[in-house]
Amino acid sequence: MEDQNFWNDVEKSNRIMKEMKNLKDTIAEFESIQTAFDDIEVMIEMAEEDDDDDLVEEAGESLEDFKKRFEAFRIETLLSGEYDTNNAVITIHSGAGGTESCDWVSMLYRMYLRWANDKGFAVEEFDNQPGDEAGIKSVTFQVNGYHAYGYLKSEHGIHRLVRISPFNANGKRQTSFCSVDVMPDVDDTIEIEIRDDDLKIDTYRSSGAGGQHINKTSSAVRITHLPTGIVVQCQNERSQLMNKDKALKMLKTKLFLMKQQENMEKMSGIRGEIAENGFGSQIRSYVLQPYTLVKDHRTSCEVGDAARVLDGGIDPFINAYLKMISQTSSDEN
């Protein structure tokens, strides 16, 4: 018990140090933006006094860069939710659409990987179930970075793809769906009692890449919490024990969040509403044929360059969502 208390104290200390660093970085960015604004003011005054066209152009370019930095900083100030500073655990499941839907999972996974890379966030894959013919049936991964959950909570829901499917011999347009579940990575020192009798633990061979050992031994773990029906699984580690530990942590997180909710209304504020993985329930549509357009149905935000969005350019949708929920919160208060 004393050892556990010691490691809990270490974990708490690490969290405090990390939070202090993040706050210092935020203050430093604010001061840098303020300095940039002051520099632009001076530059404009000099350009007017000297009637210098080159300096005017330079001031214009600096102003555009300032606007982008200021907007990014302003958006970050909207991330004030209880779990917004946490890492994010994301699960993508294929829905209606068969093989096409499995391919859609792999496309969305790539999109989030590219977005995370652009943000400087690290990604850790927990589980990857390949499709029968192509693509991925489901994938669970964690995005590690300050405010990762705060940004990615906007992605929770059903995502719809419309395109001419490469798996359709007739070359017809096809619609497919995927569900994206986003949960915050809650501290693993939380106290949640899980009875052994409430768990069904299955082991199976890992289906992903990882060398001979990981594919020849039953190291992957799937845990079903019988009272709630929650299923978690992990296969990215080489040992069954390590996969079990990570799966239990994910289960613990989900049970903790459920326990913290006094009603389903508050649960919707963290997980988002759960909808059927099919027609009529999508939060966002990605149309690739006969035209290209990505539209978020909650905020009406639209981007015509679908290729750029699928390459990780989802910030316009994230920002629009954060502004929407911030405005909604202000109106309620």
Residue pairs with C-beta under 8 A, 6 or more apart in sequence:
7 189
8 189
11 187
11 188
11 189
12 189
15 187
19 85
22 85
22 146
25 146
26 76
29 73
30 73
33 66
33 69
33 70
33 73
36 62
36 65
36 66
36 69
37 66
39 62
40 59
40 62
40 63
40 66
43 55
43 58
43 59
43 62
44 59
46 52
46 55
47 55
47 56
47 59
71 319
75 318
75 319
75 322
75 323
76 147
78 322
78 323
78 326
79 85
79 147
79 150
79 151
79 322
81 150
81 153
81 269
82 270
83 149
83 150
83 184
83 186
83 270
84 147
84 149
84 150
84 153
84 184
85 146
85 147
85 149
85 150
86 148
86 149
86 150
86 184
86 185
86 186
87 142
87 143
87 144
87 145
87 148
87 149
87 184
87 185
88 142
88 143
88 148
88 149
88 151
88 152
88 153
88 182
88 183
88 184
88 185
89 126
89 140
89 141
89 142
89 182
89 183
89 184
89 185
89 250
89 253
90 112
90 140
90 141
90 142
90 143
90 152
90 155
90 180
90 181
90 182
90 183
91 138
91 139
91 140
91 180
91 181
92 105
92 108
92 109
92 136
92 138
92 139
92 178
92 179
92 180
92 181
93 105
93 137
93 138
93 178
93 179
93 181
93 277
94 101
94 102
94 104
94 105
94 131
94 135
94 136
94 137
94 138
94 176
94 178
95 101
95 158
95 176
95 177
95 178
95 179
95 277
95 278
96 175
96 176
96 177
96 277
96 278
96 279
97 104
97 161
97 174
97 175
97 176
97 177
98 167
98 176
99 131
99 132
99 133
99 134
99 135
99 167
100 161
100 165
100 167
100 168
100 174
100 176
101 135
101 176
101 177
101 178
102 130
102 131
102 132
102 133
102 134
102 135
102 136
102 137
103 131
103 134
103 135
103 166
103 167
103 176
104 135
104 159
104 161
104 176
104 177
104 178
105 131
105 135
105 136
105 137
105 138
105 139
105 178
106 135
106 136
107 161
107 310
108 159
108 178
108 180
109 136
109 139
109 141
110 310
111 309
111 310
111 311
111 312
111 314
112 123
112 141
112 143
112 152
112 155
112 312
113 123
113 312
114 311
114 312
115 312
115 313
115 314
115 315
116 122
116 123
116 143
116 145
116 148
116 312
117 123
117 312
118 312
119 145
119 151
120 145
121 143
121 144
121 145
121 148
122 143
122 144
122 145
123 141
123 142
123 143
123 144
124 141
124 142
124 144
124 236
125 139
125 140
125 141
125 208
125 236
126 140
126 141
126 142
126 233
126 234
126 235
126 236
126 246
126 247
126 250
127 138
127 139
127 140
127 220
127 233
127 234
127 235
127 236
128 136
128 138
128 139
128 140
128 207
128 208
128 235
128 236
129 136
129 137
129 138
129 139
129 207
130 136
130 137
130 207
130 208
131 137
133 167
134 167
140 232
140 233
140 234
140 250
142 185
143 152
144 185
149 182
149 183
149 184
149 185
150 322
151 318
151 322
152 182
152 318
153 182
153 184
153 270
153 272
154 317
154 318
154 321
154 322
155 180
155 182
155 314
155 318
156 180
156 181
156 182
156 271
156 272
156 283
157 179
157 180
157 272
157 273
157 275
157 281
157 282
157 283
157 284
158 177
158 178
158 179
158 180
158 275
158 276
158 277
158 278
158 281
158 282
158 283
159 177
159 178
159 179
159 180
159 282
159 283
159 284
159 286
160 175
160 176
160 177
160 282
160 284
160 285
160 286
161 175
161 176
161 177
161 178
161 285
161 286
161 288
162 173
162 174
162 175
162 285
162 286
162 287
162 288
162 289
163 173
163 174
163 287
163 288
163 289
164 171
164 172
164 173
164 174
164 288
164 289
165 172
165 173
165 174
165 176
168 174
173 289
173 290
175 279
177 277
177 278
177 279
177 282
178 277
179 275
179 277
181 271
182 271
182 272
183 253
183 254
183 257
183 270
183 271
184 253
184 257
184 270
185 253
186 252
186 253
186 256
186 257
188 249
188 252
190 252
190 253
190 256
192 252
192 255
192 256
192 259
194 225
194 248
194 251
194 252
194 255
198 225
198 226
198 227
199 223
199 224
199 225
199 226
200 223
200 224
200 226
201 221
201 222
201 223
201 224
201 244
202 221
202 222
202 223
202 224
203 218
203 219
203 220
203 221
203 222
203 240
204 218
204 220
204 222
205 215
205 216
205 217
205 218
205 219
205 220
206 214
206 215
206 219
206 220
206 235
206 236
207 215
207 220
207 235
208 214
208 235
208 236
210 236
210 238
213 238
214 235
214 238
217 240
218 240
219 235
219 237
219 238
219 239
219 240
219 243
220 233
220 234
220 235
220 240
220 243
221 233
221 234
221 235
221 240
221 243
221 244
221 247
222 231
222 232
222 233
222 247
223 231
223 232
223 233
223 244
223 247
223 248
223 251
224 230
224 231
225 231
225 251
225 255
228 255
228 258
230 251
230 254
230 255
232 247
232 248
232 250
232 251
232 254
233 247
234 243
234 244
234 246
234 247
234 250
235 243
236 243
236 246
237 243
237 246
257 267
257 270
257 271
258 267
260 266
261 267
261 270
275 281
282 297
283 296
283 297
283 298
284 294
284 295
284 296
284 297
284 317
285 293
285 294
285 295
285 297
286 294
286 306
286 309
286 310
287 293
287 294
287 295
287 306
288 306
292 304
292 305
292 306
292 307
293 302
293 303
293 304
293 306
294 302
294 303
294 304
294 306
294 309
294 317
295 301
295 302
296 302
296 317
296 320
296 321
298 321
298 324
299 317
299 320
299 321
299 323
299 324
301 316
301 317
301 320
301 321
303 309
303 313
303 316
303 317
305 313
309 317
